[in-house]
Protein backbone atom coordinates (compact mmCIF):
# COMPACT_ATOMS: atom_id res chain seq x y z
CA UNK A 1 0.00 0.00 0.00
CA UNK A 2 1.39 3.38 -0.98
CA UNK A 3 1.13 6.24 1.44
CA UNK A 4 -1.35 8.89 0.35
CA UNK A 5 0.24 12.23 -0.36
CA UNK A 6 -1.27 15.16 1.44
CA UNK A 7 -1.83 18.33 -0.55
CA UNK A 8 0.90 20.84 0.19
CA UNK A 9 -0.10 23.86 2.23
CA UNK A 10 0.97 27.25 0.96
CA UNK A 11 3.96 28.51 2.93
CA UNK A 12 2.90 31.14 5.46
CA UNK A 13 5.01 34.18 6.08
CA UNK A 14 6.11 34.64 9.69
CA UNK A 15 4.32 37.26 11.73
CA UNK A 16 6.40 39.34 14.15
CA UNK A 17 5.63 42.18 16.54
CA UNK A 18 6.26 45.65 15.13
CA UNK A 19 9.11 47.14 17.20
CA UNK A 20 7.41 50.54 17.17
CA UNK A 21 3.73 49.90 17.99
CA UNK A 22 3.62 46.21 18.96
CA UNK A 23 1.01 45.23 16.36
CA UNK A 24 1.40 42.12 14.21
CA UNK A 25 3.59 42.63 11.15
CA UNK A 26 4.15 40.21 8.26
CA UNK A 27 7.87 39.55 7.88
CA UNK A 28 7.98 38.87 4.15
CA UNK A 29 9.05 40.59 0.93
CA UNK A 30 5.41 41.62 0.48
CA UNK A 31 5.91 44.05 3.41
CA UNK A 32 8.46 46.66 2.30
CA UNK A 33 8.59 48.12 5.83
CA UNK A 34 9.45 44.88 7.65
CA UNK A 35 9.96 44.38 10.56
CA UNK A 36 7.66 47.40 10.98
CA UNK A 37 3.97 47.16 10.13
CA UNK A 38 3.74 50.47 8.25
CA UNK A 39 5.87 53.28 6.89
CA UNK A 40 4.68 55.45 9.81
CA UNK A 41 6.16 53.04 12.37
CA UNK A 42 9.38 52.80 10.37
CA UNK A 43 9.71 56.60 10.33
CA UNK A 44 8.95 56.89 14.05
CA UNK A 45 11.82 54.49 14.77
CA UNK A 46 14.15 56.32 12.38
CA UNK A 47 13.29 59.62 14.05
CA UNK A 48 14.07 58.17 17.48
CA UNK A 49 17.54 57.14 16.29
CA UNK A 50 18.10 60.51 14.60
CA UNK A 51 17.17 62.41 17.76
CA UNK A 52 19.46 60.14 19.80
CA UNK A 53 16.65 58.63 21.88
CA UNK A 54 18.35 55.28 21.23
CA UNK A 55 22.04 55.00 22.00
CA UNK A 56 24.59 52.24 21.90
CA UNK A 57 26.78 51.85 24.96
CA UNK A 58 30.48 52.34 24.34
CA UNK A 59 33.51 52.25 26.61
CA UNK A 60 35.60 55.42 26.77
CA UNK A 61 38.84 55.18 24.81
CA UNK A 62 41.93 54.06 26.74
CA UNK A 63 44.15 57.15 27.06
CA UNK A 64 47.26 54.98 27.45
CA UNK A 65 46.64 53.10 24.20
CA UNK A 66 49.02 53.87 21.34
CA UNK A 67 46.95 55.33 18.49
CA UNK A 68 49.77 55.43 15.92
N, C-alpha and C positions, 0 to 999 in steps of 0.2 A: 504494500500500500504506500503510495506516495503522499508525502505531507502536503496539505493544501496551502497554497501561498496566500498570505493575507494581502489585501490591497495596501499599497504604500500610502502613508499619511503625508500630506504636504509638510515640509519642514517649517516649524514655527520659529519666528525670530524671538530672541530673548527679550524680556521686558525688564527694565531696570528702573530704579528710582531716579528722578531728575535731581541732580545735585543742588539745584537752585530752589525749586518749589516743593519737591518731594512727591510729585505726581508720577504715575507710571509713564515710562517713555520707551518706545520701541528702539532697541539697539540693532539697527539694520541699515543697509545702504539706502533704504527708502526714506529714512529720517536724516536729512542733511544736517540737523542740529545735534545729533547724538553726541554725548549721552544726555543732552538737554531735551526737553519735550518740545520747546518752541524757540524761535529766534529771540523772543523777549527774554526768556530765561538765560539763553546764551549770552546776551548782551548785558544782563544784570551781573552775571559772573565776571565777564570781561571788565566791566566798570569797577567791580570790587577789587580786582587785581590792579587796575590802572590807578585807583585812588589809594593803593597800598593798605587796604583793609585786610588782605591776606599777605602774610610775609613768611619767608622761609628762614628758619633759624640758621645762623652761621656763627662759627667761633671767630673771635677777633684774631687778626694775624699775629704771628709770633714775632715780636720785635727783634729777637736774637737770630732769627733765621736769615741766612745769606740769600739775598734776592738777585744776585748777579749770576 
